[in-house]
């Protein structure tokens, strides 16, 4: 079966003690889901900012249909983005499946 792709486009990243991600449409995630942030690094043709969260996995807390905050996936502490490079544009949130179905 494999994993079902579930990706949301990032439209904003806060600079706050609780890093909040805004997506350009309803993301469909649930609190305690794990997501990976991609395509924000400085190697992109156009700088997108917040390199510090690029290609990392986070546990999330949903705050609205198009917003959620990030938590460290090991300690579950809020991610503080106050000193991160400011967000410019682009990037994706990708749901990380934690339950797999094996077929015999």
VOLUMVEX-722845 format. One record per residue: residue in three letters; x, y, z of N, C-alpha, C in turn. Coordinates in pm, whole numbers, padded with zeros to 5 digits, always signed. Example, Ala and Ser with C-alpha at 12.3 -4.5 7.8 and 13.67 -1.06 7.14 Angstrom:
# residues 2
ALA+01319-00569+00780+01230-00450+00780+01320-00330+00780;SER+01285-00225+00708+01367-00106+00714+01290+00003+00787;
//
This chain:
# residues 104
UNK+00081-00119+00000+00000+00000+00000+00086+00126+00000;UNK+00182+00136+00089+00266+00254+00097+00199+00367+00172;UNK+00265+00482+00172+00213+00598+00242+00129+00682+00147;UNK+00027+00745+00202-00055+00838+00126+00008+00977+00136;UNK+00034+01036+00021+00093+01171+00022-00006+01270+00080;UNK+00041+01354+00168-00043+01457+00228+00046+01578+00250;UNK+00039+01672+00158+00127+01787+00162+00044+01914+00163;UNK+00093+02015+00238+00030+02147+00241+00136+02252+00206;UNK+00095+02354+00133+00185+02464+00097+00193+02563+00212;UNK+00314+02605+00245+00335+02704+00351+00314+02844+00293;UNK+00240+02927+00366+00222+03066+00324+00276+03164+00430;UNK+00315+03112+00547+00370+03198+00650+00434+03118+00763;UNK+00538+03176+00823+00604+03118+00940+00627+03232+01038;UNK+00575+03217+01159+00588+03326+01257+00729+03334+01313;UNK+00761+03448+01367+00884+03469+01443+00839+03494+01586;UNK+00824+03383+01662+00765+03392+01796+00818+03280+01885;UNK+00786+03286+02013+00830+03182+02105+00763+03048+02075;UNK+00647+03051+02008+00582+02931+01955+00577+02948+01804;UNK+00665+02878+01734+00670+02889+01588+00539+02839+01529;UNK+00467+02928+01461+00340+02890+01400+00353+02892+01248;UNK+00307+02785+01186+00307+02771+01041+00166+02801+00991;UNK+00156+02880+00884+00029+02906+00817+00037+02843+00680;UNK-00070+02772+00642-00076+02710+00509-00172+02789+00421;UNK-00160+02772+00290-00242+02852+00199-00386+02800+00185;UNK-00415+02686+00248-00550+02629+00249-00560+02539+00372;UNK-00678+02486+00398-00694+02394+00512-00596+02278+00498;UNK-00518+02252+00603-00413+02150+00596-00463+02008+00624;UNK-00570+01993+00701-00623+01860+00731-00545+01780+00833;UNK-00448+01843+00900-00370+01774+01003-00445+01774+01135;UNK-00398+01689+01228-00453+01681+01363-00343+01707+01464;UNK-00380+01760+01581-00283+01776+01688-00218+01641+01716;UNK-00087+01644+01739-00001+01527+01764+00042+01454+01637;UNK+00002+01502+01519+00059+01449+01396+00206+01489+01390;UNK+00281+01418+01308+00419+01454+01280+00427+01499+01135;UNK+00498+01610+01113+00516+01660+00977+00664+01688+00954;UNK+00703+01692+00828+00838+01733+00789+00824+01857+00702;UNK+00907+01959+00733+00910+02083+00657+01015+02068+00547;UNK+00979+02101+00423+01075+02089+00313+01075+02213+00224;UNK+01178+02224+00144+01192+02327+00040+01201+02470+00095;UNK+01264+02485+00211+01286+02620+00265+01433+02657+00271;UNK+01522+02570+00230+01664+02599+00250+01717+02707+00157;UNK+01831+02761+00193+01894+02869+00118+01949+02827-00017;UNK+01946+02697-00047+01997+02649-00175+01893+02661-00286;UNK+01771+02700-00253+01667+02717-00353+01704+02835-00443;UNK+01658+02837-00569+01691+02948-00660+01652+03085-00603;UNK+01538+03090-00532+01495+03213-00465+01494+03184-00316;UNK+01563+03266-00237+01568+03242-00092+01428+03240-00032;UNK+01406+03143+00059+01274+03127+00119+01275+03151+00270;UNK+01392+03165+00329+01402+03194+00471+01383+03072+00560;UNK+01385+03094+00689+01373+02994+00796+01444+02862+00765;UNK+01571+02872+00724+01653+02752+00699+01655+02661+00822;UNK+01641+02718+00940+01654+02643+01065+01551+02531+01079;UNK+01437+02541+01012+01335+02435+01025+01328+02345+00902;UNK+01410+02375+00801+01404+02298+00677+01448+02154+00696;UNK+01376+02062+00634+01404+01919+00631+01414+01859+00772;UNK+01330+01905+00860+01323+01852+00997+01181+01806+01026;UNK+01172+01709+01116+01043+01655+01156+00998+01721+01285;UNK+00866+01750+01296+00809+01813+01414+00676+01748+01451;UNK+00646+01753+01580+00512+01719+01628+00435+01851+01624;UNK+00303+01846+01593+00231+01972+01578+00112+01982+01672;UNK+00073+02108+01695-00050+02140+01769-00132+02229+01676;UNK-00247+02180+01632-00333+02255+01541-00398+02370+01615;UNK-00387+02491+01558-00446+02611+01618-00561+02667+01534;UNK-00571+02624+01408-00678+02666+01317-00675+02573+01196;UNK-00773+02585+01109-00778+02495+00993-00659+02515+00900;UNK-00594+02632+00908-00478+02657+00824-00354+02697+00905;UNK-00353+02663+01035-00238+02699+01120-00208+02589+01221;UNK-00080+02578+01256-00038+02489+01363+00097+02535+01416;UNK+00127+02498+01541+00256+02529+01600+00343+02405+01599;UNK+00474+02427+01607+00572+02318+01602+00624+02285+01740;UNK+00644+02155+01764+00707+02107+01887+00823+02015+01850;UNK+00926+02016+01933+01038+01925+01915+00984+01782+01922;UNK+01019+01694+01826+00959+01560+01823+01010+01467+01933;UNK+01114+01507+02004+01167+01423+02112+01126+01476+02248;UNK+01146+01607+02270+01116+01667+02401+00973+01721+02409;UNK+00909+01742+02294+00776+01800+02282+00769+01944+02333;UNK+00884+02011+02341+00887+02153+02379+00857+02237+02255;UNK+00795+02353+02278+00765+02444+02167+00893+02486+02096;UNK+00886+02498+01964+00998+02549+01885+00992+02701+01889;UNK+01100+02763+01935+01111+02909+01945+01175+02961+01817;UNK+01101+03038+01738+01153+03088+01611+01191+03236+01615;UNK+01203+03292+01734+01230+03437+01744+01364+03476+01682;UNK+01462+03386+01679+01593+03420+01622+01618+03353+01488;UNK+01515+03297+01427+01530+03231+01296+01535+03336+01186;UNK+01592+03297+01073+01590+03380+00954+01444+03405+00917;UNK+01405+03527+00885+01264+03555+00852+01216+03474+00731;UNK+01091+03434+00737+01027+03362+00626+01009+03456+00508;UNK+01032+03404+00388+01015+03483+00266+00897+03428+00185;UNK+00907+03302+00141+00798+03242+00063+00824+03094+00042;UNK+00720+03023-00001+00733+02884-00041+00745+02785+00073;UNK+00778+02663+00038+00795+02555+00134+00672+02468+00147;UNK+00693+02348+00200+00586+02250+00215+00590+02186+00353;UNK+00473+02142+00398+00457+02059+00517+00413+01923+00466;UNK+00482+01819+00505+00451+01685+00459+00417+01597+00579;UNK+00299+01537+00578+00258+01449+00687+00350+01328+00690;UNK+00397+01294+00810+00481+01175+00829+00392+01067+00887;UNK+00371+00962+00812+00290+00850+00859+00364+00775+00970;UNK+00295+00748+01078+00357+00674+01188+00294+00537+01205;UNK+00189+00508+01130+00124+00378+01135+00132+00316+00997;UNK+00183+00195+00990+00198+00127+00863+00114-00001+00863;UNK+00060-00032+00747-00017-00156+00733+00064-00251+00647;UNK+00091-00369+00700+00168-00469+00626+00074-00577+00575;UNK+00089-00608+00450+00005-00710+00389+00083-00838+00377;UNK+00021-00951+00409+00089-01081+00402+00088-01134+00262;
//
